[in-house]
Amino acid sequence: MKKIKCALIGPGNIGTDLLYKLQRSPVLEPVWMVGIDPTSEGLKRAADMGLKTTSGGVDGLLPHVLADGVQIAFDATSAYVHAENTRKLNALGVLMVDLTPAAIGPFCVPPVNLRELVGRKEMNVNMVTCGGQATIPMVAAISRVQKVKYGEIVATIGSKSAGPGTRKNIDEFTRTTSG
């Protein structure tokens, strides 16, 4: 089976961690890492792993999308730039997976609604938040046998895991998860 080529936007902690996971995927092939800081460690790591890189942001990726067969982009930047990233890449037919708290596209919680979203051919799906991905499947499972009025999660994150992008978006993460 031919792998689906992907771009990762945001070479910080989340984007780099996702890169390591995608390297092991039998379905997805990461081919681009996109950032805005030419001295980024994440861009350097991606280049060392054989990915094409740009420090020109999404605009630096756009001329290469079609030639390199990029079909999916994972946006691990910030809520503030996600709408523009999505507009530009969707125009080229690229599916956007939103890892920011932008909450623009429909929420995607794979065990709960992935099939529905695939059937609707959504071009921008929002992965809610880490807390949402941890809680929503449990609430959905319980609600199949018992009505659930309210669910709550208490979550922590290691300081080293929270890079500048996560820290900058903390209020947005809280609002997105609570909605």
C-alpha positions as CSV (number, residue, x, y, z in Angstrom):
1,M,0.0,0.0,0.0
2,K,1.2,3.5,-0.9
3,K,1.6,5.7,2.1
4,I,-0.2,9.1,2.4
5,K,2.3,11.9,2.4
6,C,2.0,14.5,5.2
7,A,3.4,17.8,6.3
8,L,3.8,18.8,9.9
9,I,3.4,22.5,10.6
10,G,5.1,23.6,13.9
11,P,8.4,22.0,14.8
12,G,8.0,22.5,18.5
13,N,7.4,19.8,21.1
14,I,4.0,18.6,19.8
15,G,5.1,18.6,16.1
16,T,8.3,16.9,16.8
17,D,6.7,14.2,19.0
18,L,4.1,13.6,16.2
19,L,7.0,13.3,13.7
20,Y,8.4,10.4,15.7
21,K,5.1,8.7,15.8
22,L,4.4,9.2,12.1
23,Q,7.8,7.7,11.3
24,R,6.4,4.4,12.6
25,S,3.1,4.6,10.7
26,P,2.3,2.0,8.1
27,V,-0.2,4.4,6.5
28,L,1.2,8.0,6.8
29,E,4.6,9.3,5.6
30,P,5.9,12.6,6.9
31,V,7.7,14.4,4.1
32,W,7.8,18.1,5.3
33,M,8.4,19.9,8.5
34,V,7.3,23.6,8.5
35,G,8.4,26.3,10.9
36,I,9.2,30.0,11.1
37,D,12.5,30.0,13.0
38,P,15.5,28.9,10.9
39,T,17.4,28.0,14.1
40,S,14.6,25.7,15.3
41,E,15.8,22.4,16.8
42,G,12.7,20.7,15.5
43,L,13.5,21.7,11.9
44,K,17.0,20.5,12.4
45,R,15.8,17.1,13.7
46,A,13.4,16.7,10.9
47,A,16.1,17.5,8.3
48,D,18.4,15.0,10.0
49,M,15.6,12.4,9.6
50,G,15.4,13.1,5.9
51,L,12.4,15.4,5.7
52,K,12.2,18.5,3.6
53,T,12.0,21.6,5.8
54,T,11.2,25.2,5.5
55,S,11.5,28.1,7.9
56,G,9.2,30.2,5.7
57,G,6.0,29.0,7.4
58,V,3.1,27.6,5.4
59,D,4.0,30.0,2.5
60,G,7.3,28.2,2.2
61,L,5.5,24.9,1.8
62,L,2.8,25.9,-0.7
63,P,5.0,25.8,-3.9
64,H,5.9,22.2,-3.1
65,V,2.6,20.7,-2.0
66,L,1.4,19.3,-5.3
67,A,4.8,18.2,-6.6
68,D,5.5,16.3,-3.4
69,G,2.0,14.8,-3.1
70,V,1.2,16.2,0.3
71,Q,-2.4,15.2,1.1
72,I,-2.6,15.8,4.9
73,A,-1.1,18.6,7.1
74,F,-1.0,18.4,10.8
75,D,-1.1,22.0,12.3
76,A,0.7,22.2,15.6
77,T,1.2,25.9,15.6
78,S,-1.2,28.2,17.4
79,A,-4.9,29.0,17.4
80,Y,-4.0,32.4,16.0
81,V,-2.6,31.3,12.7
82,H,-4.6,28.1,12.1
83,A,-7.4,29.7,10.1
84,E,-5.0,31.2,7.5
85,N,-2.9,27.9,7.3
86,T,-6.1,26.0,6.7
87,R,-7.4,28.4,4.0
88,K,-4.1,28.2,2.1
89,L,-3.7,24.4,2.3
90,N,-7.4,23.5,1.7
91,A,-7.3,25.5,-1.5
92,L,-4.7,23.0,-2.7
93,G,-6.8,20.0,-1.6
94,V,-4.8,19.3,1.5
95,L,-6.8,17.9,4.5
96,M,-5.9,19.8,7.7
97,V,-5.7,18.1,11.1
98,D,-5.8,20.9,13.7
99,L,-3.8,20.2,16.8
100,T,-4.3,23.8,18.0
101,P,-7.2,25.0,20.2
102,A,-8.6,27.0,17.3
103,A,-11.8,25.0,17.2
104,I,-12.6,26.1,13.7
105,G,-13.5,22.7,12.1
106,P,-15.6,20.0,13.6
107,F,-14.2,18.3,16.6
108,C,-12.7,14.9,15.9
109,V,-12.5,12.3,18.6
110,P,-11.6,9.2,16.6
111,P,-13.3,6.5,18.8
112,V,-16.5,8.6,18.8
113,N,-16.9,10.2,15.4
114,L,-14.1,9.5,13.0
115,R,-16.2,7.5,10.6
116,E,-18.9,10.2,10.4
117,L,-16.3,12.9,9.6
118,V,-14.6,10.8,7.0
119,G,-18.0,10.2,5.4
120,R,-18.6,13.9,5.3
121,K,-15.2,14.5,3.7
122,E,-14.3,17.2,6.1
123,M,-11.2,19.2,5.0
124,N,-10.4,20.6,8.5
125,V,-10.9,18.6,11.6
126,N,-10.0,19.8,15.1
127,M,-8.5,17.3,17.5
128,V,-10.1,19.1,20.5
129,T,-7.4,19.0,23.2
130,C,-5.4,16.4,25.1
131,G,-7.9,16.6,27.9
132,G,-10.8,16.2,25.5
133,Q,-9.3,13.2,23.8
134,A,-8.8,11.6,27.2
135,T,-12.3,12.3,28.5
136,I,-14.8,12.3,25.6
137,P,-14.4,8.6,24.7
138,M,-15.1,7.6,28.3
139,V,-18.1,9.9,28.5
140,A,-19.4,8.6,25.2
141,A,-19.0,4.9,26.3
142,I,-20.8,5.5,29.6
143,S,-23.6,7.5,27.9
144,R,-24.4,4.4,25.8
145,V,-25.8,2.8,29.0
146,Q,-26.5,5.7,31.3
147,K,-27.3,9.4,30.7
148,V,-24.3,11.6,31.5
149,K,-25.1,15.2,32.6
150,Y,-21.5,16.3,33.3
151,G,-18.0,15.0,33.0
152,E,-14.8,16.5,34.3
153,I,-11.1,15.7,34.1
154,V,-8.1,16.9,36.1
155,A,-5.0,16.7,34.0
156,T,-1.4,17.7,34.5
157,I,1.5,18.1,32.1
158,G,5.2,18.0,32.7
159,S,6.9,21.4,32.5
160,K,9.3,20.2,29.9
161,S,6.4,19.0,27.7
162,A,4.8,22.4,27.7
163,G,6.7,24.4,25.1
164,P,6.2,28.0,24.2
165,G,3.3,27.3,21.9
166,T,1.4,25.3,24.5
167,R,2.0,28.0,27.1
168,K,0.9,30.7,24.7
169,N,-2.4,28.9,24.0
170,I,-3.3,27.7,27.5
171,D,-6.4,29.9,27.7
172,E,-7.6,28.6,24.3
173,F,-7.0,25.0,25.4
174,T,-9.1,25.6,28.5
175,R,-12.0,27.2,26.5
176,T,-11.9,24.5,23.8
177,T,-12.0,21.6,26.2
178,S,-14.7,23.1,28.4
179,G,-17.0,23.7,25.4
